[in-house]
Amino acid sequence: MTVTRFAPSPTGYMHIGNLRTALYSYLVAKHDGGKFILRIEDTDRERLVEGATDVIISTLKLTDIVYDEGPNIGGPNGPYVQSERKEIYLEYARKLIDLGAAYYCFCSKERLEKLHESDSTSGYDRHCRNLTKEEVEANLKAGLPYVIRQKMPLTGTTSYYDEVFGEISMKNEELQDQILIKADGFPTYNFCHVIDDHLMGVTHVVRGSEYLTSTPKYVLLYDAFGWERPKYVHLPLLMGKNEDGSVSKLSKRHGAVSFQDLVNDGYLPEAIINYIALLGWCPKNNESEFFSLEDLKKVFTIDGISKSPSVFDFEKLLWFNGEYIHKLDDEKFLSLVKPFVKTQIPDNLNYLKMMQLLKTRISKLSEIDDKMSFFVSLGDYDKELFLNKKNKISDYGIVKDILTEAKSVLSATDNFCNDNLFSSLLTVAEKLGVKTGTLMWCVRIAVSGLLATPGGATEIMEVIGKKESLSRIDFALNKLI
């Protein structure tokens, strides 16, 4: 059975890159009917952010990425928070020492600082690597502080196979004797994730390609214990567009790059998931770009993951989001958009009709106030908006005649629904001998003050009602005097 895990550090918001890793890890497991685990890697105590674990869990919940084992729900391999597994790591670190693949290092902080000052590029000089058993026991008995380091091979090459990037090799002489257990007794990421992945039965490790060159150190730990290595799936980098047209690693300077910021800005979770699924993966024999999470579980395969970096395009995400919004039923749309409506809605407005018109005209929910503003109140506008070559409106006289007749007809109309308004205004076109498009252009400009609007003249009037419609036509006529 395929078993994957998402193992974030609770150090802040959920970055889009983290969410993509969670999604791909989930899909790798679920495509084969496997298991997906959430594990919180909180051993870097200095970088912890209060509440960050809750953000991780709530993000997965909002995106419907359901984990089979993890915090809050438990499982046979718990606990699932690394700080609660401290004794497990110490046990395995000591086993590694017994196997000759790790050692106690008693170097003081001052010695290490001097070493760094003399050569900041060489790393640790392996000063404690060959201490005798007696020396180690004496230091431990004396209570000297220590860390536990991995004993890297000094010659040869370490290789592993990555499912995306193929064979990866590093010369062992380039590998540092990394710290496995820190002086405070907590493990480093470099050690504890290997232990946890083995104990939790993880078969596929899915993570960013920044770990490609670190993985040789990890496979050496598997080999030292005599454990079977998992399959590695390293994901391509996520890039963002810079102002000068170049690209660089995706960061805050490119815009909102946290999931919650995007949601707060009116992006739908399902649109975000659909878009980031395509950032580094391409479906086979499928021309559609739209995938539900259930669709993705069926079609997602590792061999569709690209090696090339992917560029996060906010315009493309905006388009995706708009398409998802437009497909919402009215009830769902009203529910989702409600928190974004900050404007006081006048009693005369037909709220439901307005929202039906706006649903297909917005690309994110946060646009709603701006898009509805002309319904709420008419701003000032230039009378030149009435002039239109396509409709052969070249002077204000015809505009004035149309609006005067329209006002007369509308004043006698009580049923301000779209169909009735349209039928009523057709009599004006017939009386004046103008085309319907010319008539509707003039009325729409009068009641909206805009060149482009969600809905036509009669739909807008159905929203704002009879009194406001007539008032706006009067305002237009005064401009034409």
WORAJO-V597816 format. One record per helix or strand of 2 or more residues. SS is the DSSP state (H for helix, E for strand). FROM is the first residue (numbers start at 0). TO is the last residue. If there is no record, write none. Layout:
BEGIN
{{SS:FROM:TO} {SS:FROM:TO}}
END
This chain:
BEGIN
{{E:2:5} {H:15:30} {E:34:37} {H:44:46} {H:51:61} {E:68:69} {H:81:97} {E:101:104} {H:108:117} {H:132:140} {E:146:149} {E:156:161} {E:165:170} {H:171:173} {E:178:180} {H:188:198} {E:203:207} {H:208:210} {H:214:224} {E:230:234} {E:237:240} {E:246:248} {H:251:253} {H:258:263} {H:268:276} {H:292:298} {H:301:303} {E:309:311} {H:313:325} {H:329:339} {H:350:358} {H:364:375} {H:382:385} {H:395:410} {H:417:431} {H:435:447} {H:456:478}}
END
